[in-house]
Amino acid sequence: MMEQDALTPVKPAESELLVVTGMSGAGRSTAANALEDHGWYVVENLPPLMLGTLTELVSRMPHSIPKLAVVIDVRSKELFQDIREALSGLRAAGVSYRLLFLDAEDDTLVRRFEQGRRPHPLQENGSILDGIAAEREVLKELRASSDVIVDTSKLNVHALATTITELFTESGPIVLRLNVMSFGFKYGLPVDANYVADVRFIPNPHWVPQLRPHTGLDTDVRDYVLGAHGTRDFLDRYVEALEPVIDGYRRENKHYATIAVGCTGGKHRSVAVTEELAKRLAQLPHVTVSAHHRDLGRE
């Protein structure tokens, strides 16, 4: 058994089945979401006795579901007995799995239940602390047999998601997906933009007769826009300014961000700058970038 107090990745050569359980309020749902974000097929609230059946079904299509995570809520002695039998059955069948147990200090769990204004599922007519004590008694043997124990007492939801990512993905650091979008101010700001850049300081190709029919995707317009005074200086400094933002997003386990680049009509300047900005951002580590032109083609 390994108790995870620091971010020490545990990455066996094969990770086909992960059973996730632990104390109520310790972060099972957050862990499930993080796993799902990184390619795991997640099944939540599965009755323990169905674990063997599900594993058998998945084993028949390993290429379709290469990584299965099953989140089991063990809140009674009856369910605890069921999961012991289910895990024993997996071992007897030669099925390889890992058991992740999420835990937290009692005062942390009490605070989380109070903040959520909900009772502990086992407190009955007692206090939240009574429910926690009852759950610990039920789960003590399961905790002792776990492969990885993560103490979430000092972790917020972002830090926990990052911990799960580093423990149970093979891809290393989190990849941030950036959508760089051109738009026209006259059609309104994009509602989903995290950052907005205004490139109307660049001379407008619209007023150059031979360029007016073309777009920022065409070489002549692109060269005109990128060759204008101040454009490349702006791009250099903007990418430099975005680097700590991207690092911060990754630390906070944010997987998607939209950077909007606007000109008047979304046809010339913003399109050319968006394409160039996307190319530059794609050179940063652990980032995937796509370019999208919202208003291109509108009159």
Sequence and secondary structure as in RCSB ss.txt:
>XXXX:A:sequence
MMEQDALTPVKPAESELLVVTGMSGAGRSTAANALEDHGWYVVENLPPLMLGTLTELVSRMPHSIPKLAVVIDVR
SKELFQDIREALSGLRAAGVSYRLLFLDAEDDTLVRRFEQGRRPHPLQENGSILDGIAAEREVLKELRASSDVIV
DTSKLNVHALATTITELFTESGPIVLRLNVMSFGFKYGLPVDANYVADVRFIPNPHWVPQLRPHTGLDTDVRDYV
LGAHGTRDFLDRYVEALEPVIDGYRRENKHYATIAVGCTGGKHRSVAVTEELAKRLAQLPHVTVSAHHRDLGRE
>XXXX:A:secstr
 EEESS      S   EEEEEE TTSSHHHHHHHHHHTT EEEES  GGGHHHHHHHHHT TTT S EEEE    
SHHHHHHHHHHHHHHHHTT   EEEEEE  HHHHHHHHHHHT   TT TTS HHHHHHHHHHHHHHHHHT SEEE
E TT  HHHHHHHHHHHH SS S  EEEEEEEEEGGG   TT SEEEE TTS  GGGSTTTTTS TTSHHHHHHH
HHSTTHHHHHHHHHHHHHHHHHHHHHTT  EEEEEEEESSSSSHHHHHHHHHHHHHTTSTTEEEEEEESSTT  
